[in-house]
Amino acid sequence: MALTVVEELLKKGLAALEHGHTYLAMTCLEQAMATGKTPLISSWLAYCMALNRRDMERAVLLAREALGADPQDADICLNAGRTLLLAGFREEALRTFRSGLAAGRDERLIAELDRLGNRRQPLFATLPRGHFLNRCFGLLLSRLGFR
């Protein structure tokens, strides 16, 4: 019986999130998590918390925990990546999206990666991307049309 209540709360939360009611979704997911904690519920709750700008540290912690529990699930990778992106961890979010794609093809993950764009390799690979030489020569070659 408890499993059906959790599933019902999850469905209600996802429906609310789909319609843009993030606070209602977060409330439903918090109730579902109190009843029965699963990695999927944790990842959805983390995403809702990040959307509402509530306790970003806890949201990132929940997202990483869910990802550690089930790194092969596309939904968990998507939610964890979105949460990390909202929290400002762009590189980790990209790695999360790519690891989700390694587990299997998912159009939502591909759409997120396309939306974020791809960066070319730095000209001087031994130097950091933000180094003066990489920035200046990259900009120069880009303006000249060679890059």
N, C-alpha and C positions, 0 to 999 in steps of 0.2 A: 504494500500500500504506500509506503514512504517513497518508493521509487517512482510511482506515478505522480505523486505530489511534486517531486523534484523535476520530473519531465514537464509537468504542466507549468510550473514556475519558469522553467527555462524557455518554453515556447512563448509564454506571455511576455517575458523579458525581451526575447528576440523580435517579437512582433512590435513591441513598443519601440525598440531601437530602430527597426526598419521604418517606422513612421516618424522618427526624429524625436521621440519622447525619451531622452537619455536619462533623466532623473527617475522616471517610472521604471525603465529598464534596469537601472542600477539597484533600485529597491527590490524588484523581483529577483534579480540575480543574487543579491545579498541574502534574501530569504532562502533561495535555493541552496546557497552555499552553507547556510546554517543547518539546513536539513540534511544535505549530503554533498560533501565536497568532492568534486571531480576536476581533473585538469581542464576540461572543456569549460566548465562553469567558471573556474578561476581565470581563464584567459578572457572570456567575455566580460567578466566583472572588472578585470584590470583595464580593458579597453574602455568600458563605460566610465570608470574612474578617471582615466586620462582625458576622455572627452569633456568631462565636467570639471576638469582641473582640480580634482579633489585628491589630496594625499598622493602626489605623484610618486613618492618613494615607495609607498605600499603597492601602488599600481605596477611599478616596474618589478618589484619583488614578486608579486603574484604572477606576472607574465613570465618571468624567468623560471619560477618554480613550476608553472604549467608546462613550459617548454622542456624543462629537464625531465618531467615525468613522462611526456609523450612527444618526442621531437619529430615523429613521423606523421603526425596529424596535420593536415593542411589548414584546418580551421584554427588550431592552436598557433601554428606558425604565422598565419595571417594576423591574428589578434595580437600576438606578442610583438610582431614587427610593427604594427600600427601603434601599439602602446609605446614601444621604444622610440619610435619616430616622434610621437607627440611629446615625449619626455626629453627629446634632444639628443638621443643616441643614434644618430643617422647610420654610422658604419655598422653598428651591431644590428640595427634594423635590416640593413641590406643583407648582411650575412644570414639573418634569420629567414628572410624571404627566399634567398638562394638555397638554404638548406631545406626549406619546405618544397622547393621545386625539385631538389634532388630525390626526394621521397616519391614524387609523382607529379604529373602535370596538373596544374590548377590555374584556370584562367584569371582568378582573382589575384593570385600571386604575381602572375605575368603583368597584369594591369598595374599593380602597385609598382613593380620594377620599371615599367615603361613610364609611369607618371614621374618617378624620381629621376629618370634619365641615367645614362651611362657616361662615365668620365673616362677619358683616354689616359693611358699610362703617362707619367711624368717623363719629360725628355731625359732628365738625368735621374735614372732609377735609384742610384745610390744616395741621392739627396732627398729630403722630405718634400712633399708636394708643395708646401708653402714657402720653400726656399726661394731666395731672390732670383737665382739663375733659372729655376723651373718656371717661375711666374713670368719673368721678363721675356725669356726666349719663347715660351709657349704663347704669350700674347703677340710677340713679334711675328712668329710663324703663322699664327692664326690670322693676323691682319694681312699678311702677304698671300694668304690662301694656300699655304702648304700643309696646314693642319686642320 
